[in-house]
Amino acid sequence: MRVVTYILIALLLLLQYPLWLGKGSWLKVWDMGKQVEAQKQTNEQTLKRNAALDAEVRDLKRGTDAIEERARSELGMVKQGEVFFQVVGGEGAATASGVVAATPPTAKIK
């Protein structure tokens, strides 16, 4: 009777091995679920970034306002007939060199 019990226990362990440690085991399924969740978060962040870039491209294609804004802020350009004033030591944001610069709204010369 003891031999039959040991054989049945051995068979039970052999049947349980693939369930817990085999190719399609519960541990691998659980790990794969975590990887899927991480990929979903990455995809969501990428979709948000793509939507923002798409909106910017549409804005640049449609009107000149976005182009004008970029030219003013990034390139320091001024429209023809405008005067650019730069106030040093005013209520502006401090730059990395410690110089404070503020740019009030530009005034048009008529």
GIQUI-V761056 format. One record per backbone hydrogen bond with DSSP energy under -0.5 kcal/mol. NH is the residue of the N-H (numbers start at 1). CO is the residue of the C=O. If there is no record, write none. Layout:
# GIQUI-V761056
[[NH | CO] [NH | CO]]
This chain:
# GIQUI-V761056
[[5 | 1] [6 | 2] [7 | 3] [8 | 4] [9 | 5] [10 | 6] [11 | 7] [12 | 8] [13 | 9] [14 | 10] [15 | 11] [16 | 12] [17 | 13] [18 | 14] [19 | 15] [20 | 16] [21 | 17] [22 | 17] [22 | 18] [25 | 22] [26 | 19] [27 | 20] [29 | 25] [30 | 26] [31 | 27] [32 | 28] [33 | 29] [34 | 30] [35 | 31] [36 | 32] [37 | 33] [38 | 34] [39 | 35] [40 | 36] [41 | 37] [42 | 38] [43 | 39] [44 | 40] [45 | 41] [46 | 42] [47 | 43] [48 | 44] [49 | 45] [50 | 46] [51 | 47] [52 | 48] [53 | 49] [54 | 50] [55 | 51] [56 | 52] [57 | 53] [58 | 54] [59 | 55] [60 | 56] [61 | 57] [62 | 58] [63 | 59] [68 | 64] [69 | 65] [70 | 66] [71 | 67] [72 | 68] [73 | 69] [74 | 70] [75 | 70] [75 | 71] [76 | 72] [77 | 71] [82 | 79] [83 | 107] [85 | 83] [87 | 102] [88 | 86] [89 | 100] [93 | 101] [95 | 99] [98 | 95] [101 | 93] [101 | 99] [102 | 87] [104 | 102] [107 | 83] [109 | 81] [110 | 108]]
